[in-house]
Amino acid sequence: MAKVISISRNRFAPEVLDSEIPVVVELRKGCCAPCEKLEAIVERLADEFKGQIKFVKVNVSEESSLADYFDPHQLPALALVDHSKDEGFYLGELQESEIRERLQKWIAVVGVRQNSNT
């Protein structure tokens, strides 16, 4: 089972910005029912995309500087980061199938970009 790690400000650069593979950052609050639902989805997707996408989570209640960095308009949110570039957000409650489809399209685009830079 792929592990979704909780990160702090101190681990943000090495885990996200310096990652060799694209990263999905789950932005959440501690006590939030939609956040709990999304967390379960993210854990399943982490298994499915293991080796293609890294999944991390941030509790924005505890890590305000990371909340400021991403500035999500609502929670929960998924931030997409590839080689330190913000690639976009998915906000609110999305269905697992919708997130999966969007991630598949994203990694296809990221793969094309990476292949064209080699």
Secondary structure as GFF3:
##gff-version 3
##sequence-region A 1 118
A	DSSP	beta_strand	5	6	.	.	.	ID=ss1
A	DSSP	alpha_helix	9	12	.	.	.	ID=ss2
A	DSSP	pi_helix	13	17	.	.	.	ID=ss3
A	DSSP	beta_strand	23	28	.	.	.	ID=ss4
A	DSSP	alpha_helix	33	48	.	.	.	ID=ss5
A	DSSP	beta_strand	54	59	.	.	.	ID=ss6
A	DSSP	alpha_helix	64	70	.	.	.	ID=ss7
A	DSSP	beta_strand	77	82	.	.	.	ID=ss8
A	DSSP	beta_strand	85	91	.	.	.	ID=ss9
A	DSSP	alpha_helix	96	116	.	.	.	ID=ss10
###
